[in-house]
Amino acid sequence: MKHKISAKRLSDTLFEIAKNNDSIEQVKTSIIEFDNILRTNNELKSFVQSKRFSQVEKLAILMDALGSSFNGFVLGIVSYTSGIKASKIIRQVKNNFIDTYKDMKNIVSVHATFSSEVSEEELNDIQKKLSSYLNKDAELTFEVDPSLIGGAKFRIDNMFLDASVKSQLKNIKSDLMKI
């Protein structure tokens, strides 16, 4: 049986159910964990993709095997999916759920790339300034890339800011090549 409900709609439904049951945090943790395990456990992936079981049978098996470890609402969404794209749909549900969660909590994801190591104090200061500037709680992750020479690059959700010496040198080179 082919389902015609999109991952976005499944995610919105899951979010509303979680919100109405005051279990948003538990559902968020559960969907993230389930997706992580689904990526690495081929037996679970095969079971989720299987069309041999009805939705009701699949839910009963999931609840029996994983009900103590995962939220029942998440397992209900998982039981609804089947076929080769099931794991992709679950990943999309997870991503949409997290996006909705971040919107509700006024959180923005920021990934920074620095040219050298940054102290914990400097990271906290950067996070506070970003939160203030963006009027949202900045969820900061970072990495170090010495090839930047100096400065930093930021990815704020889907916006990129590049203030690295490497990119400035590339821009100067490009401008000189035009002359």
N, C-alpha and C positions, 0 to 999 in steps of 0.2 A: 504494500500500500504506500503510495507516494503522498507525502504531506505537502501542503501548499502554503504553510505558514512560514514566513521569513524568520531568520535568526533575530532580526530587530524586534519583530513582534513577540517572539518567544521571550526575548530578554526583557522587553517592557512588561510583559505579563508576569515574569518571574520577579521583577523589581516591585511591581504593585502588590503582589502577594506577600513578598518579604516585608514591604513597608506596612501593610495592613496587619501583619503578625509580629511587628517589632523585632524582626530577625534579619535586618539588612546586613549587619556586620557578619553574622553567622553564615548567611547565604553567600556573601562576597568571598569569605574565606573558603567556603566549601566549593564554590565553582572554580576558584583559582586552583585549589588543590586537586580537584577532579581533573581539570585540564592538564595539569602537570603530570599526573599519573597516567592519563590517557596517552600522552606523548611518548612515554617510556615503556608502557606495559602493552605488549602486542596482544596478549590474551584478552585483556579488557577491551582493547580497540576492536578486536575481531568480534567480541560479544556485542558491543555497542552497535557495530555496523551490521550485525546479523539481521536478516529478515525472517529467520526461522521461528522467531518468537513474536507473539502479539505484544502490543504495548502493555497490556495488563500483565502478561507473563513476565515480560522484561522488567517491569517495575517491581513485581513480587520478588524476582531473583535478586535485583539490585538492592532492594530493601533488606532482604534476608542476609545478603553477603556484606553489604556496605552501610546499612542503615544506621549503625552506631557510629560510623566515622564521617558520614556526609549528611547534609541537610536533606530531608525528604522532598522538599520542593525542587531542589537541584536534581535529585534522582528522577523525579517526575518528568522534568524537561528532558533529561538524558533518555528516559524510556520512550519518549515521543519520537526521537530521532532513530534513523536506521539507514542502511545503505552506505555506499562508498564515501559519501560526503558528510557522514554523521560527525566525525571528529572535527571537521572544518566548521560545521554548524555550531557545535558546542564551543569551539574557540571563539567564533563570532558572537555567540550569546555572552560568553565571558567578557569579551572586549567591550561590547555594548553595555553590559551591566556595569562594568567599571567606569565607563564614560558617564553614564547616568549618575552613578554614585559620586563621582568627582564633581559633576555639575551641582548636585544637591548639597555637597559639603563645601563647595566653593574652593576646590583644590585644582591647581594647575601643575602639570608635570614639566619639570625642567631638567634637561640633561646638559651638563657642562663638560667641556673638554679643556683642560688646562695644560700649559706647556711644562709645568713643573709641579712637584708635590705641593699641596695646600694643607695648612694646619686645620685642625678641627674648629678652632676659634674663627679662622678666616671663612670656613665653610658655613658656620652658623651666621656670621655677619652677612655673607653673600645671600644666604637663604632669607634672612630677615629683610634685607634691602629689596630682594626680588618680590617677596610677599607684599611689602609696602608699595612698591612701584606698580605691581600688577593688580593690587586690591584683591588678592586671592592668597590662599595658603600654598606656598611653593613646596612641592615635593621634589627635592633635589637629589639627583644621582650625578656621579661624575666619574671621569677617567682622566688619566694623564697621557699626553702624547707629546714627547719631546720634539717631534718634527715641526711643531707649531712655532718654534724658536722663542716666542714670547706671546703674552696675551692669552686670550681664551675664545672659545666658541660656545654658543648656547643654542640649544634647541628647546623652545618653549612651545609645548604641544606640537603644532606643525609649522611654526615660524622659526627661521634660522637667523642667528646674529653671529657674524664672524668678525671678531676684533683681534685676530691673531696677526703677528708680524709676518708669518708665512703668506697670508692672503694679501696683506698690504704690499709685500714684495712682488707678488704675482700681478697686482693691479698696476704697480709702477712699471713693471716689465711690459705689460700689455700697452700701457700708455706710451712708453718709449718706442715700441714696435710700430705704433701708428704714425710716428713722426717720419 
